[in-house]
Amino acid sequence: MRQVLLAGLVALASASSAMATEAPLAATQLVERQQAGQAPLLLDVRRADEYRDGHIAGALNIPVEQLGSRAGALGVPRDREIVVYCVSGRRAARAQETLQSLGYSHVRLLDGSLNAWRQQQLPLVQEGGAVPEHTH
């Protein structure tokens, strides 16, 4: 009886640690890892128009609403480190939960998400060559 109980506790402990939420990654740490060629998969879960207006270099865009059906587009093993961001962190937290429920075991948030990135005046990539409107 004691062995069965012990085995159950060990299984429970390992299951909870596998689903433990990892500490957020600071923007400065991400920059250092990108420069060292050791960047995690970076996932932007904002809408496509938000992504085009400015995103972190190297980020893959899958809106949080589509993540459950498009997680295969990540193209990485489920134990690969994934760092998720949005504007404030709310959608990123939802995406983290979704990815963990799909079996991704190494999912972190970008600390402060894009708001913190912008506050630190770190670079963003813009797509589509948006031209500012001029009034004459």
TARAQUI-V469191 format. One record per residue. RES is the residue in one letter. NEAR is the number of other ideal C-beta (glycine too) atoms within 12 Angstrom. Layout:
RES,NEAR
RES,NEAR
This chain:
M,7
R,8
Q,9
V,10
L,11
L,12
A,13
G,14
L,14
V,14
A,14
L,14
A,14
S,14
A,13
S,12
S,13
A,19
M,21
A,16
T,20
E,24
A,14
P,23
L,35
A,22
A,30
T,19
Q,25
L,37
V,25
E,15
R,23
Q,24
Q,15
A,11
G,9
Q,16
A,25
P,32
L,35
L,38
L,44
D,40
V,45
R,36
R,19
A,19
D,16
E,25
Y,29
R,19
D,21
G,24
H,34
I,37
A,20
G,24
A,35
L,30
N,32
I,33
P,27
V,33
E,17
Q,22
L,34
G,20
S,13
R,21
A,28
G,16
A,16
L,30
G,14
V,23
P,13
R,21
D,15
R,21
E,26
I,40
V,43
V,48
Y,48
C,37
V,26
S,23
G,26
R,20
R,30
A,41
A,24
R,25
A,40
Q,36
E,22
T,29
L,39
Q,26
S,17
L,21
G,20
Y,33
S,25
H,26
V,43
R,35
L,37
L,48
D,26
G,25
S,39
L,35
N,20
A,28
W,35
R,21
Q,15
Q,21
Q,11
L,27
P,18
L,23
V,20
Q,18
E,18
G,13
G,9
A,11
V,7
P,7
E,6
H,5
T,4
H,3
